[in-house]
Amino acid sequence: MPILSCAGRVNELKKDVYIFKSGELRRKDNSLVFEGEEKRTYIPVEAVERLHVFGKVSMNTDFLEIVSKHKIIINFYNYHGFY
């Protein structure tokens, strides 16, 4: 199973990002970084419309600040897929 996946519409720049593993979301310069057990993934902040978080994920205030500044919506889901 992938750590995360992206889904977007053909003519749009911004995409939905799905995070299925546990790890940490943080800010690195003007990128979002997901760091899980297996690897570190950089996500350009300008390319994200929504984050869908299914795993146990921690985040810090720098991450929340950049997400808020770029008006990125974060949806958290429980084990059964409810948010």
PyMOL commands that place a pseudoatom at each C-alpha (Angstrom):
pseudoatom trace, name=CA, resn=MET, resi=1, chain=A, elem=C, hetatm=0, pos=[0.000, 0.000, 0.000]
pseudoatom trace, name=CA, resn=PRO, resi=2, chain=A, elem=C, hetatm=0, pos=[1.416, 3.449, -0.854]
pseudoatom trace, name=CA, resn=ILE, resi=3, chain=A, elem=C, hetatm=0, pos=[2.296, 5.922, 1.872]
pseudoatom trace, name=CA, resn=LEU, resi=4, chain=A, elem=C, hetatm=0, pos=[0.279, 8.588, 0.140]
pseudoatom trace, name=CA, resn=SER, resi=5, chain=A, elem=C, hetatm=0, pos=[-1.414, 9.172, -3.157]
pseudoatom trace, name=CA, resn=CYS, resi=6, chain=A, elem=C, hetatm=0, pos=[-2.642, 12.163, -5.122]
pseudoatom trace, name=CA, resn=ALA, resi=7, chain=A, elem=C, hetatm=0, pos=[-5.877, 12.607, -7.013]
pseudoatom trace, name=CA, resn=GLY, resi=8, chain=A, elem=C, hetatm=0, pos=[-6.676, 15.660, -9.083]
pseudoatom trace, name=CA, resn=ARG, resi=9, chain=A, elem=C, hetatm=0, pos=[-8.730, 16.847, -11.978]
pseudoatom trace, name=CA, resn=VAL, resi=10, chain=A, elem=C, hetatm=0, pos=[-7.158, 17.065, -15.421]
pseudoatom trace, name=CA, resn=ASN, resi=11, chain=A, elem=C, hetatm=0, pos=[-7.118, 20.848, -15.845]
pseudoatom trace, name=CA, resn=GLU, resi=12, chain=A, elem=C, hetatm=0, pos=[-6.393, 21.874, -12.262]
pseudoatom trace, name=CA, resn=LEU, resi=13, chain=A, elem=C, hetatm=0, pos=[-3.052, 22.436, -10.599]
pseudoatom trace, name=CA, resn=LYS, resi=14, chain=A, elem=C, hetatm=0, pos=[-4.116, 21.609, -7.046]
pseudoatom trace, name=CA, resn=LYS, resi=15, chain=A, elem=C, hetatm=0, pos=[-4.710, 18.037, -5.945]
pseudoatom trace, name=CA, resn=ASP, resi=16, chain=A, elem=C, hetatm=0, pos=[-6.114, 16.060, -3.062]
pseudoatom trace, name=CA, resn=VAL, resi=17, chain=A, elem=C, hetatm=0, pos=[-3.398, 14.241, -1.118]
pseudoatom trace, name=CA, resn=TYR, resi=18, chain=A, elem=C, hetatm=0, pos=[-4.268, 11.020, 0.740]
pseudoatom trace, name=CA, resn=ILE, resi=19, chain=A, elem=C, hetatm=0, pos=[-2.095, 9.848, 3.643]
pseudoatom trace, name=CA, resn=PHE, resi=20, chain=A, elem=C, hetatm=0, pos=[-2.629, 6.233, 4.681]
pseudoatom trace, name=CA, resn=LYS, resi=21, chain=A, elem=C, hetatm=0, pos=[0.353, 5.606, 6.978]
pseudoatom trace, name=CA, resn=SER, resi=22, chain=A, elem=C, hetatm=0, pos=[1.310, 6.916, 10.395]
pseudoatom trace, name=CA, resn=GLY, resi=23, chain=A, elem=C, hetatm=0, pos=[4.034, 9.532, 10.636]
pseudoatom trace, name=CA, resn=GLU, resi=24, chain=A, elem=C, hetatm=0, pos=[4.738, 13.239, 10.943]
pseudoatom trace, name=CA, resn=LEU, resi=25, chain=A, elem=C, hetatm=0, pos=[3.594, 16.146, 8.787]
pseudoatom trace, name=CA, resn=ARG, resi=26, chain=A, elem=C, hetatm=0, pos=[5.792, 19.227, 8.939]
pseudoatom trace, name=CA, resn=ARG, resi=27, chain=A, elem=C, hetatm=0, pos=[6.942, 22.237, 6.976]
pseudoatom trace, name=CA, resn=LYS, resi=28, chain=A, elem=C, hetatm=0, pos=[10.272, 22.432, 5.179]
pseudoatom trace, name=CA, resn=ASP, resi=29, chain=A, elem=C, hetatm=0, pos=[10.717, 25.825, 3.493]
pseudoatom trace, name=CA, resn=ASN, resi=30, chain=A, elem=C, hetatm=0, pos=[7.661, 26.107, 1.213]
pseudoatom trace, name=CA, resn=SER, resi=31, chain=A, elem=C, hetatm=0, pos=[6.954, 22.394, 1.052]
pseudoatom trace, name=CA, resn=LEU, resi=32, chain=A, elem=C, hetatm=0, pos=[4.985, 19.996, 3.171]
pseudoatom trace, name=CA, resn=VAL, resi=33, chain=A, elem=C, hetatm=0, pos=[6.929, 16.962, 4.341]
pseudoatom trace, name=CA, resn=PHE, resi=34, chain=A, elem=C, hetatm=0, pos=[5.455, 13.633, 5.347]
pseudoatom trace, name=CA, resn=GLU, resi=35, chain=A, elem=C, hetatm=0, pos=[7.949, 11.521, 7.236]
pseudoatom trace, name=CA, resn=GLY, resi=36, chain=A, elem=C, hetatm=0, pos=[6.900, 7.943, 7.860]
pseudoatom trace, name=CA, resn=GLU, resi=37, chain=A, elem=C, hetatm=0, pos=[8.809, 4.859, 8.935]
pseudoatom trace, name=CA, resn=GLU, resi=38, chain=A, elem=C, hetatm=0, pos=[9.741, 3.949, 5.371]
pseudoatom trace, name=CA, resn=LYS, resi=39, chain=A, elem=C, hetatm=0, pos=[10.635, 7.252, 3.732]
pseudoatom trace, name=CA, resn=ARG, resi=40, chain=A, elem=C, hetatm=0, pos=[10.335, 11.031, 3.610]
pseudoatom trace, name=CA, resn=THR, resi=41, chain=A, elem=C, hetatm=0, pos=[8.016, 12.562, 0.983]
pseudoatom trace, name=CA, resn=TYR, resi=42, chain=A, elem=C, hetatm=0, pos=[8.061, 16.224, -0.060]
pseudoatom trace, name=CA, resn=ILE, resi=43, chain=A, elem=C, hetatm=0, pos=[4.816, 17.788, -1.293]
pseudoatom trace, name=CA, resn=PRO, resi=44, chain=A, elem=C, hetatm=0, pos=[4.828, 21.276, -2.888]
pseudoatom trace, name=CA, resn=VAL, resi=45, chain=A, elem=C, hetatm=0, pos=[2.370, 23.376, -0.885]
pseudoatom trace, name=CA, resn=GLU, resi=46, chain=A, elem=C, hetatm=0, pos=[1.092, 25.124, -4.035]
pseudoatom trace, name=CA, resn=ALA, resi=47, chain=A, elem=C, hetatm=0, pos=[-0.034, 21.769, -5.464]
pseudoatom trace, name=CA, resn=VAL, resi=48, chain=A, elem=C, hetatm=0, pos=[-2.338, 20.790, -2.567]
pseudoatom trace, name=CA, resn=GLU, resi=49, chain=A, elem=C, hetatm=0, pos=[-6.025, 21.607, -2.245]
pseudoatom trace, name=CA, resn=ARG, resi=50, chain=A, elem=C, hetatm=0, pos=[-6.930, 19.091, 0.485]
pseudoatom trace, name=CA, resn=LEU, resi=51, chain=A, elem=C, hetatm=0, pos=[-5.191, 16.621, 2.773]
pseudoatom trace, name=CA, resn=HIS, resi=52, chain=A, elem=C, hetatm=0, pos=[-7.032, 13.409, 3.687]
pseudoatom trace, name=CA, resn=VAL, resi=53, chain=A, elem=C, hetatm=0, pos=[-5.384, 11.796, 6.720]
pseudoatom trace, name=CA, resn=PHE, resi=54, chain=A, elem=C, hetatm=0, pos=[-6.249, 8.163, 7.507]
pseudoatom trace, name=CA, resn=GLY, resi=55, chain=A, elem=C, hetatm=0, pos=[-3.247, 7.231, 9.675]
pseudoatom trace, name=CA, resn=LYS, resi=56, chain=A, elem=C, hetatm=0, pos=[-2.021, 8.478, 13.040]
pseudoatom trace, name=CA, resn=VAL, resi=57, chain=A, elem=C, hetatm=0, pos=[-0.193, 11.668, 12.118]
pseudoatom trace, name=CA, resn=SER, resi=58, chain=A, elem=C, hetatm=0, pos=[1.447, 14.340, 14.249]
pseudoatom trace, name=CA, resn=MET, resi=59, chain=A, elem=C, hetatm=0, pos=[2.000, 17.902, 13.055]
pseudoatom trace, name=CA, resn=ASN, resi=60, chain=A, elem=C, hetatm=0, pos=[3.534, 21.075, 14.443]
pseudoatom trace, name=CA, resn=THR, resi=61, chain=A, elem=C, hetatm=0, pos=[2.516, 24.741, 14.436]
pseudoatom trace, name=CA, resn=ASP, resi=62, chain=A, elem=C, hetatm=0, pos=[4.793, 25.616, 11.484]
pseudoatom trace, name=CA, resn=PHE, resi=63, chain=A, elem=C, hetatm=0, pos=[2.952, 23.021, 9.400]
pseudoatom trace, name=CA, resn=LEU, resi=64, chain=A, elem=C, hetatm=0, pos=[-0.454, 24.319, 10.515]
pseudoatom trace, name=CA, resn=GLU, resi=65, chain=A, elem=C, hetatm=0, pos=[0.610, 27.899, 9.772]
pseudoatom trace, name=CA, resn=ILE, resi=66, chain=A, elem=C, hetatm=0, pos=[1.567, 27.200, 6.140]
pseudoatom trace, name=CA, resn=VAL, resi=67, chain=A, elem=C, hetatm=0, pos=[-1.508, 25.026, 5.585]
pseudoatom trace, name=CA, resn=SER, resi=68, chain=A, elem=C, hetatm=0, pos=[-3.716, 27.816, 6.927]
pseudoatom trace, name=CA, resn=LYS, resi=69, chain=A, elem=C, hetatm=0, pos=[-1.934, 30.464, 4.857]
pseudoatom trace, name=CA, resn=HIS, resi=70, chain=A, elem=C, hetatm=0, pos=[-2.554, 28.471, 1.654]
pseudoatom trace, name=CA, resn=LYS, resi=71, chain=A, elem=C, hetatm=0, pos=[-6.144, 27.608, 2.670]
pseudoatom trace, name=CA, resn=ILE, resi=72, chain=A, elem=C, hetatm=0, pos=[-5.536, 23.854, 2.523]
pseudoatom trace, name=CA, resn=ILE, resi=73, chain=A, elem=C, hetatm=0, pos=[-8.373, 21.802, 4.015]
pseudoatom trace, name=CA, resn=ILE, resi=74, chain=A, elem=C, hetatm=0, pos=[-7.406, 18.858, 6.239]
pseudoatom trace, name=CA, resn=ASN, resi=75, chain=A, elem=C, hetatm=0, pos=[-9.833, 15.956, 6.725]
pseudoatom trace, name=CA, resn=PHE, resi=76, chain=A, elem=C, hetatm=0, pos=[-9.102, 13.382, 9.428]
pseudoatom trace, name=CA, resn=TYR, resi=77, chain=A, elem=C, hetatm=0, pos=[-10.665, 9.929, 9.207]
pseudoatom trace, name=CA, resn=ASN, resi=78, chain=A, elem=C, hetatm=0, pos=[-11.053, 7.250, 11.851]
pseudoatom trace, name=CA, resn=TYR, resi=79, chain=A, elem=C, hetatm=0, pos=[-10.521, 3.515, 11.464]
pseudoatom trace, name=CA, resn=HIS, resi=80, chain=A, elem=C, hetatm=0, pos=[-13.934, 3.126, 9.809]
pseudoatom trace, name=CA, resn=GLY, resi=81, chain=A, elem=C, hetatm=0, pos=[-13.404, 5.975, 7.333]
pseudoatom trace, name=CA, resn=PHE, resi=82, chain=A, elem=C, hetatm=0, pos=[-15.632, 8.509, 9.094]
pseudoatom trace, name=CA, resn=TYR, resi=83, chain=A, elem=C, hetatm=0, pos=[-14.394, 12.092, 9.435]
for i in range(1, 83): cmd.bond("trace and resi %d" % i, "trace and resi %d" % (i + 1))
show_as sticks, trace
zoom trace
